[in-house]
């Protein structure tokens, strides 16, 4: 099993960031390959994405823990893909997010790590912009 981890800080309150990330319908807003994410009840989420020029659909699961500001997710398949994120408040209006991805598939080079870092940057920027527009 290979694990990739990235930590970043964002100018957004920790609870606000967690609420944004815990809503599955927001996934396509910060995962560029994802085109749809619809909750199906309980932990189940139907997802659609464009991956390497192919449209794929599948079932995933999402487990939010608001009390701990922790979110776990995964998808069944040959890569046994799953991950978790943890959000901490580091100062009023500022949070730290740590994301870890786990997969039995090991990527060549630093492709996955670079993608993880880019996704974390996009999700914190998107959540902060959403907070500013709703605040």
N, C-alpha and C positions, 0 to 999 in steps of 0.2 A: 504494500500500500504506500502510495506517495502522498505527502501532505505539503500543501503550499499555504503560506500565511503572509498576511500583510496588515499593518496597523497604520492608521492615519488619524489626524484630528480635523474637526470641522467646526465652523462657527454656526452651530445650531444646538439648541437644548437637547440633551440625551433622550428625554421622553418623546419629544417631537420626532427626532430621527428614528427612534424605535417604531413609533406608530406608523410612520411612512413606510418603513421597510417591512413591517409585519403584514401589510395589506398586499396580498398576492397580485391584485390587479395593477399594482405599480411596477411589477417586474419588467414589463417591456419598456418602461421609461428609463431604465438604466442598464439593461442588458440589451445591447444593440441587435443581437441575433434573435431575440425573443419577439414574436409578433403578437402573442396572446397568452393570457394566464387567467383562467376562470376557476374560482373556488367551486368545488362540487359537494361540499359538506364535510364536516370533520376536518381532518388534516389533508384531504385529497384536493389536488389542483390539476386541472387539465391545462397543459402547456403546448404551445406551437412555436416553432422557430425555423429560421432559415440557417442551415448549417452546411458549409462548403457547397453552396449552390443547390441544396436539396431542402424541400419542405418536410419537416418532421413533426409528428404529434406524439404525445405520450402523457402518462400520468406521473405526477410528482407528489411529494408530501411536504408540508410545512408545519413546524411545531413552534409557535411563539410562546415565550414565557415572559410576560410583561413585567412581573415582579422582579425578575433578574435582568431584564433587558437583554434577553438571549433568544436567538432564533436559530432553529436547526431545520435543514431541508435536505432533500435527496430525490433521486429518481432511480427506479429499477432499470437494470440493463447490464450489459457486459462489462462496463467500466466501474460498476458499484460506486457511482458518483454521489457524494453527500458532503455537507459542510455545516458550519455554524458561524454565527457572528455574535459578538458581545459588544455592548455599548456601555461606556462609562462616562459620567459627567466629570470633566477635569476642572471646570470653572463655570460660573453662571453663564449660560448661553453658549458653552463650548463643550464638545464631546469628543471622545476617542472611540474609534471603531476598530475592532480586530476581527478579521475574517480568515477562516481556515477552510480549505478545500481538500477533500480526500478522494483518491481514485486509485484503482488497481492499475490503470493505464498510466505509464510514464511518458510524458511528452519529451520531444527532442529540444535541447537547448533550454532557453528560459521563456519559451512561448507562453506557458500557462501562468508563470509568475508575473510576466509583463501584462498579460490580459487581466489578471486579478488586480494588479495595481491600477490599471486604467479603469476597471469597473468600479473600484472603491472610490476613485476620484470623481467619476461621473455620478455615482449614487449620492455622494455627499453634496455635490454641487446641485443636483436635481432636487434633493430633499430641502436644501437651504433655500433655493429659489421658490419652491412650492410653499415653504413656510412664510417667506417674505410676501408672496402674492396673496396668501390667506390671512396674513396677520394684519 
